[in-house]
Amino acid sequence: MTDTHKTVQYQLRLSPELREKLRQSAEQQNRSMNADIVARLEDSFEAENRSSLANLKIIHLPNGNKRYVFGKLVGAFDIDYTQNLTDLKKDVENCLDILRKSKQLKHRLMFLNKNIHIHQGANHIDVVESGVGTLNWVIVEDHWQPPKEN
């Protein structure tokens, strides 16, 4: 193997049923099982990024500005996104607390080994992991709109 094409090998345990599904998929795609697995993993990360923008809301605020609300969890929260950022931050915190205490394991696992807080700036809020950055869960951005001329 050359220096320009370094890879990391990883042993993966698969059930016989899943291995057969992967074999069939690779055969249909005319590629090796390894290439099919790698393609599926890459697609899952791209889909994760696309899903946060799929939940985009544009809200026209009473002051004439626009508020962009997007992220993976925007569709899961039924809250008033027109309120001021301080109150909105409290509502998002409450929603996250409910998810953290949820009986559904997938919701609780989202918080595992993460120090999560909501960052509030002058014109935005964002759910972030300390030392890491945005989680792309809920991002709210206020955008100034120039007044329309008559």
HUWOZI-V472684 format. One record per pair of residues at least 12 apart in sequence whose ideal C-beta (glycine too) atoms are under 6 Angstrom apart, sorted by the first residue. I is the first residue (numbers start at 1). J is the second residue. Records with the same first field share a line. If there is no record, write none. Layout:
# HUWOZI-V472684
I: J  J
This chain:
# HUWOZI-V472684
51: 72
52: 70  71  72  136
53: 70
55: 70  74  75
56: 70
57: 69
59: 81  82
64: 145
65: 142  144  145
66: 143  145
67: 142
68: 141
69: 81  140
70: 139
71: 136  137  138  139
72: 136  137
73: 137  138
74: 138
77: 95
79: 91
85: 120  125
89: 118  120  125
92: 118  138
93: 118
114: 129
115: 130
116: 129
123: 142
124: 141
125: 140
126: 139
